[in-house]
Amino acid sequence: MSELKRTPLRDFHAAHGARLVDFAGWEMPVQYRSILEEHKAVRRSAGLFDVSHMGEVDVRGPEAGKFLNHLVTNDVTKLFPGRVLYSPMCYPSGGVVDDLLVYMRGPDDYFLCINAGNIDKDLAWIREQAARFSVAITDRSADYALLAVQGPRAADIVQSLIGAKLGVVKYYHFVEGTVAGVQCLISRTGYTGEDGFELYHAADDAVKLAEALLAAGSSHGLELAGLGARDSLRLEAGYPLYGHEITQDISPLTAGLGWTVKLEKGGDFNGRAALVAEQKNGAPQKVVYFKTGDRRIVRADTPVLEEDGAVVGKVLSGTLSPLLNEAIGSALVATPKSAKPLSVDIRGTRLPLQLVKPPFVPLKKN
């Protein structure tokens, strides 16, 4: 077995009592005290996450914008310096290579954040697609660490460590500046459904910044939070996770991400023909979200059943919502069956699925 990769904060996590696990080849904290309490802290006050395992890529050159608009399904031409765009990038089949964030720093200067488990695959795909454009692709993943402060008190915590007024930074916008003396790209984004900031900075500064944020947040109820809370928070918010709600076999339209697919944005893009056909003909399957009224977690790959017991789909993600105190999840089901009664079998007990439109709980983003 290959040795697990570590973020610059690995020893910081161990010193603060984290339980470390293998996540996509990285040794990462799954929890510190309790997933339940970390989740609640983010909804109530704030949580501090290490997401330094994510990948970062510079895309620069005279055709950088043109290339990215070909690469992803969303409309890159709508960006301006200081703006962030969420988008899937697709194969010609319409299936998803990955979902990512696109940052525009200047007309010929963009920055991508990609998923940790997909870095090598994504880079190979991006470079292959870039071959016919005047653009340079640079992997910056080893240069950056990334900390996320998420929750209702996140802005107060980060503001206490910076001179500039963060109120002017709107949701899905970013600025460059110093936080606790550390140069950062300060992005008002996150994966929890709450207000917050993601702070990209030099890997060597990670411990200094983490300690400063933890100290500044002590009077605001800030707690260290791991991957367990990150997953329950994103599912409660109805956010997709690559490998679950979106995959090479699940298109953005099937996943309910039609708002990220701009078929009429001008010019061709990867997957467009397949997505046009899917929109015209309808997808045979669709991703739905559910709750059960029961605390028993419905695990991924659990068969979804119709009334006569026939299998009509499978669960993609499942967890216990700490706020609702019941099991929630997502499933891929046959489209014609999605309007009919559905259930799962949990150790001999049939639990009906109540389909809901996420988020599962009210969320407040700035």
C-alpha positions as CSV (number, residue, x, y, z in Angstrom):
1,M,0.0,0.0,0.0
2,S,1.2,3.5,-0.8
3,E,1.9,5.9,2.0
4,L,-0.9,8.3,2.7
5,K,-0.4,11.9,1.7
6,R,-0.6,14.5,4.5
7,T,-1.6,18.2,4.5
8,P,0.6,20.7,6.3
9,L,-1.8,20.5,9.2
10,R,-1.5,16.8,9.9
11,D,0.4,17.2,13.2
12,F,-1.9,20.1,14.2
13,H,-4.8,17.8,13.9
14,A,-3.2,15.0,15.9
15,A,-2.3,17.6,18.6
16,H,-5.9,18.6,18.9
17,G,-7.2,15.1,19.3
18,A,-8.4,14.3,15.8
19,R,-9.2,10.8,14.7
20,L,-7.3,10.5,11.4
21,V,-8.5,8.3,8.5
22,D,-7.7,7.5,4.9
23,F,-9.7,9.8,2.6
24,A,-8.9,9.6,-1.1
25,G,-5.3,8.7,-0.3
26,W,-4.9,11.5,2.3
27,E,-4.6,11.2,6.1
28,M,-7.4,13.5,7.2
29,P,-9.3,14.2,10.4
30,V,-12.8,12.6,10.3
31,Q,-13.7,14.1,13.7
32,Y,-12.3,15.7,16.8
33,R,-14.8,15.4,19.7
34,S,-18.0,14.4,18.0
35,I,-19.4,14.6,14.4
36,L,-22.8,15.6,15.9
37,E,-21.4,18.5,18.0
38,E,-19.1,19.7,15.2
39,H,-22.1,19.7,12.8
40,K,-24.2,21.7,15.3
41,A,-21.4,24.1,16.0
42,V,-21.2,25.0,12.3
43,R,-25.0,25.6,12.1
44,R,-25.0,27.5,15.5
45,S,-21.7,29.4,15.4
46,A,-18.7,28.3,13.3
47,G,-16.4,25.4,12.4
48,L,-12.8,25.4,11.1
49,F,-12.1,22.8,8.4
50,D,-8.8,21.8,6.8
51,V,-9.4,21.2,3.1
52,S,-5.8,21.5,2.0
53,H,-6.1,18.2,0.2
54,M,-8.1,19.9,-2.6
55,G,-6.3,20.6,-5.8
56,E,-5.5,24.0,-7.3
57,V,-4.7,24.8,-10.9
58,D,-3.6,28.0,-12.7
59,V,-5.1,28.5,-16.2
60,R,-3.4,31.4,-17.9
61,G,-3.0,32.7,-21.5
62,P,-4.7,34.7,-24.2
63,E,-7.3,31.9,-24.7
64,A,-7.8,31.0,-21.0
65,G,-11.4,32.2,-20.9
66,K,-12.3,30.6,-24.2
67,F,-10.7,27.3,-23.2
68,L,-12.6,27.2,-19.8
69,N,-15.9,27.9,-21.5
70,H,-15.2,24.9,-23.7
71,L,-14.2,22.8,-20.7
72,V,-17.1,23.4,-18.3
73,T,-20.9,23.5,-18.6
74,N,-21.5,26.8,-16.9
75,D,-20.9,30.2,-18.6
76,V,-17.4,31.4,-17.9
77,T,-18.1,34.6,-19.9
78,K,-20.2,35.9,-17.1
79,L,-17.2,36.1,-14.8
80,F,-15.3,39.2,-13.9
81,P,-12.2,39.7,-11.7
82,G,-13.1,38.8,-8.2
83,R,-15.9,36.5,-9.1
84,V,-16.2,32.7,-8.5
85,L,-18.2,30.2,-10.7
86,Y,-19.3,26.7,-9.7
87,S,-19.5,24.2,-12.6
88,P,-19.3,20.6,-13.6
89,M,-17.0,19.6,-16.4
90,C,-18.2,16.8,-18.5
91,Y,-17.1,14.0,-20.8
92,P,-18.6,14.0,-24.3
93,S,-21.1,11.4,-22.9
94,G,-22.5,14.1,-20.6
95,G,-21.2,12.3,-17.5
96,V,-19.2,14.3,-15.0
97,V,-15.4,14.4,-14.9
98,D,-15.5,16.5,-11.7
99,D,-17.2,19.6,-10.3
100,L,-15.0,22.6,-9.6
101,L,-14.7,26.3,-8.8
102,V,-13.4,28.7,-11.4
103,Y,-11.9,32.0,-10.0
104,M,-11.2,34.9,-12.4
105,R,-8.2,37.0,-11.3
106,G,-7.9,38.8,-14.7
107,P,-8.9,38.5,-18.4
108,D,-6.2,35.9,-19.1
109,D,-5.7,34.6,-15.5
110,Y,-8.0,32.0,-13.9
111,F,-7.6,29.7,-10.9
112,L,-9.4,26.3,-10.4
113,C,-10.2,24.4,-7.3
114,I,-10.7,20.6,-7.9
115,N,-11.6,17.6,-5.8
116,A,-8.8,15.9,-3.9
117,G,-9.6,12.4,-5.2
118,N,-9.6,13.6,-8.8
119,I,-6.5,15.7,-9.0
120,D,-4.5,13.4,-11.3
121,K,-7.5,12.5,-13.5
122,D,-8.6,16.1,-13.7
123,L,-5.2,17.4,-14.6
124,A,-4.8,14.8,-17.4
125,W,-8.2,15.7,-18.8
126,I,-7.7,19.5,-18.5
127,R,-4.3,19.3,-20.3
128,E,-5.7,17.1,-23.0
129,Q,-8.5,19.5,-23.7
130,A,-6.2,22.5,-23.5
131,A,-3.9,21.2,-26.3
132,R,-5.6,23.2,-29.1
133,F,-5.9,26.5,-27.1
134,S,-3.3,29.1,-26.3
135,V,-3.2,28.5,-22.6
136,A,-0.8,27.3,-19.9
137,I,-2.0,24.8,-17.3
138,T,0.0,24.7,-14.0
139,D,-0.6,22.4,-11.1
140,R,-0.4,24.4,-7.9
141,S,-1.8,21.8,-5.5
142,A,1.4,21.4,-3.5
143,D,1.9,25.1,-3.1
144,Y,-1.4,25.8,-1.4
145,A,-3.1,25.0,1.9
146,L,-6.8,25.7,2.3
147,L,-8.7,26.5,5.5
148,A,-12.5,26.9,5.6
149,V,-14.3,28.9,8.3
150,Q,-18.0,28.2,8.0
151,G,-21.1,29.2,10.0
152,P,-23.1,32.3,11.2
153,R,-20.0,33.7,13.1
154,A,-17.5,33.0,10.4
155,A,-17.4,36.5,9.0
156,D,-16.9,38.0,12.5
157,I,-14.0,35.6,13.2
158,V,-12.2,36.3,9.9
159,Q,-12.9,40.0,10.1
160,S,-11.1,40.2,13.5
161,L,-7.9,39.1,11.7
162,I,-8.1,41.4,8.7
163,G,-8.0,45.1,8.1
164,A,-10.3,45.3,5.0
165,K,-14.0,45.2,5.4
166,L,-15.3,41.7,4.5
167,G,-18.9,43.0,4.2
168,V,-18.1,44.1,0.6
169,V,-17.2,40.5,-0.4
170,K,-20.4,39.0,-1.6
171,Y,-21.3,35.3,-1.8
172,Y,-19.2,33.6,-4.6
173,H,-16.8,36.5,-4.8
174,F,-13.2,36.8,-3.5
175,V,-10.4,39.3,-2.7
176,E,-6.7,39.0,-2.0
177,G,-5.4,40.2,1.4
178,T,-3.7,39.2,4.6
179,V,-5.4,37.2,7.4
180,A,-3.4,37.2,10.7
181,G,-0.5,38.4,8.7
182,V,-0.8,35.5,6.1
183,Q,-1.3,36.4,2.5
184,C,-4.6,34.7,1.3
185,L,-7.0,34.5,-1.5
186,I,-10.2,35.1,0.6
187,S,-13.2,33.4,-1.0
188,R,-16.7,33.7,0.3
189,T,-17.6,30.2,-0.6
190,G,-18.1,26.9,1.2
191,Y,-19.6,23.4,1.2
192,T,-21.8,23.6,4.3
193,G,-24.7,25.8,3.2
194,E,-23.7,28.4,5.7
195,D,-22.0,31.7,5.3
196,G,-18.2,31.5,5.4
197,F,-14.8,31.9,3.9
198,E,-12.3,29.6,2.2
199,L,-8.7,30.9,2.7
200,Y,-6.1,29.8,0.1
201,H,-2.6,30.4,1.3
202,A,1.0,29.2,1.1
203,A,1.4,25.7,2.6
204,D,4.2,26.9,4.9
205,D,1.7,29.3,6.6
206,A,-1.0,26.8,7.4
207,V,-0.2,26.1,11.0
208,K,0.2,29.8,11.8
209,L,-3.2,30.7,10.2
210,A,-5.0,27.7,11.8
211,E,-3.8,28.7,15.2
212,A,-4.7,32.3,14.7
213,L,-8.2,31.4,13.5
214,L,-8.8,29.0,16.4
215,A,-7.7,31.6,18.9
216,A,-9.9,34.3,17.3
217,G,-12.9,32.0,17.2
218,S,-12.7,30.8,20.8
219,S,-15.1,33.5,22.0
220,H,-17.4,32.9,19.1
221,G,-18.0,29.2,19.6
222,L,-15.7,28.1,16.8
223,E,-14.9,24.4,16.8
224,L,-12.5,22.3,14.8
225,A,-14.5,20.2,12.4
226,G,-13.6,17.1,10.4
227,L,-14.7,15.2,7.3
228,G,-17.7,13.6,9.1
229,A,-19.4,16.9,9.8
230,R,-18.4,18.2,6.4
231,D,-20.3,15.3,4.8
232,S,-23.4,15.6,7.0
233,L,-23.5,19.4,6.5
234,R,-23.2,19.2,2.7
235,L,-25.9,16.5,2.5
236,E,-28.2,18.6,4.8
237,A,-27.7,21.5,2.4
238,G,-28.4,19.3,-0.6
239,Y,-24.9,19.7,-2.2
240,P,-23.6,17.0,-4.5
241,L,-20.5,15.0,-3.9
242,Y,-18.4,13.6,-6.7
243,G,-18.7,9.8,-6.7
244,H,-22.2,10.0,-5.2
245,E,-24.7,12.4,-6.7
246,I,-22.5,13.2,-9.8
247,T,-20.3,10.6,-11.5
248,Q,-19.1,9.7,-15.0
249,D,-22.5,8.0,-15.4
250,I,-24.7,10.7,-13.7
251,S,-24.9,13.9,-15.7
252,P,-25.6,17.4,-14.2
253,L,-29.1,17.3,-15.6
254,T,-29.8,13.9,-14.0
255,A,-28.3,15.2,-10.8
256,G,-30.7,18.3,-10.7
257,L,-27.9,20.7,-11.5
258,G,-29.5,22.0,-14.7
259,W,-28.8,25.6,-13.5
260,T,-25.1,24.9,-14.1
261,V,-25.6,23.8,-17.7
262,K,-25.8,26.7,-20.1
263,L,-26.6,25.0,-23.4
264,E,-27.1,28.4,-25.2
265,K,-23.9,30.1,-23.9
266,G,-22.4,30.3,-27.4
267,G,-19.9,27.8,-28.8
268,D,-19.6,24.1,-28.2
269,F,-18.4,22.6,-25.0
270,N,-17.6,19.1,-23.7
271,G,-20.8,17.1,-23.3
272,R,-23.1,19.7,-24.9
273,A,-24.6,17.3,-27.6
274,A,-25.3,14.6,-25.1
275,L,-26.9,17.1,-22.6
276,V,-29.0,18.7,-25.4
277,A,-30.3,15.2,-26.2
278,E,-31.0,14.5,-22.5
279,Q,-32.9,17.7,-22.1
280,K,-35.0,17.0,-25.2
281,N,-35.7,13.3,-24.5
282,G,-35.7,13.3,-20.7
283,A,-33.3,11.4,-18.5
284,P,-34.2,7.8,-17.7
285,Q,-33.1,8.3,-14.1
286,K,-33.0,11.2,-11.7
287,V,-31.4,12.1,-8.4
288,V,-33.9,12.7,-5.6
289,Y,-33.4,13.6,-1.9
290,F,-35.3,12.0,0.9
291,K,-35.9,11.8,4.6
292,T,-37.4,8.8,6.5
293,G,-38.8,9.9,9.9
294,D,-36.5,7.3,11.4
295,R,-33.0,7.6,12.9
296,R,-31.6,4.5,11.2
297,I,-29.1,5.7,8.5
298,V,-29.8,4.5,5.0
299,R,-26.4,3.6,3.6
300,A,-25.2,4.2,0.0
301,D,-26.1,1.4,-2.4
302,T,-29.2,0.4,-0.4
303,P,-31.8,-0.6,-3.0
304,V,-34.8,1.7,-3.5
305,L,-38.0,-0.2,-3.8
306,E,-41.5,0.6,-5.2
307,E,-44.7,-0.7,-3.6
308,D,-44.5,-4.2,-4.9
309,G,-40.9,-4.6,-3.8
310,A,-39.3,-4.2,-7.2
311,V,-35.9,-2.4,-7.2
312,V,-36.2,1.0,-9.0
313,G,-33.0,2.7,-7.9
314,K,-30.3,2.9,-5.3
315,V,-29.2,5.2,-2.5
316,L,-26.3,7.5,-3.3
317,S,-25.6,9.1,0.1
318,G,-27.1,8.7,3.5
319,T,-26.6,10.2,7.0
320,L,-28.4,11.2,10.2
321,S,-29.3,14.9,10.1
322,P,-28.3,16.3,13.5
323,L,-30.8,19.1,13.2
324,L,-33.8,17.0,12.1
325,N,-32.7,14.0,14.2
326,E,-33.8,11.7,11.3
327,A,-32.1,9.9,8.4
328,I,-31.7,11.8,5.2
329,G,-30.1,10.9,1.9
330,S,-30.1,11.0,-1.9
331,A,-31.0,8.3,-4.4
332,L,-30.8,7.6,-8.1
333,V,-34.2,6.3,-9.2
334,A,-36.0,5.5,-12.5
335,T,-37.6,8.8,-13.5
336,P,-41.2,7.4,-14.0
337,K,-41.0,5.9,-10.5
338,S,-39.9,9.1,-8.8
339,A,-43.5,10.4,-8.4
340,K,-44.7,7.1,-6.8
341,P,-44.3,5.7,-3.2
342,L,-40.8,4.6,-2.6
343,S,-39.1,2.8,0.3
344,V,-36.0,1.0,1.5
345,D,-35.6,-2.1,3.5
346,I,-33.4,-1.7,6.7
347,R,-32.8,-5.0,8.3
348,G,-36.2,-6.3,7.5
349,T,-38.1,-3.1,8.1
350,R,-39.6,-1.2,5.2
351,L,-39.1,2.5,5.6
352,P,-41.0,4.9,3.3
353,L,-39.0,7.7,1.7
354,Q,-40.4,11.1,1.9
355,L,-39.0,13.0,-1.1
356,V,-38.0,16.6,-0.3
357,K,-36.4,19.5,-2.2
358,P,-33.2,20.4,-0.4
359,P,-31.9,22.1,1.6
360,F,-33.3,19.9,4.4
361,V,-33.0,22.8,6.9
362,P,-33.2,26.6,6.5
363,L,-29.8,28.1,5.6
364,K,-28.5,31.6,5.7
365,K,-25.8,32.6,3.2
366,N,-24.6,36.2,3.0
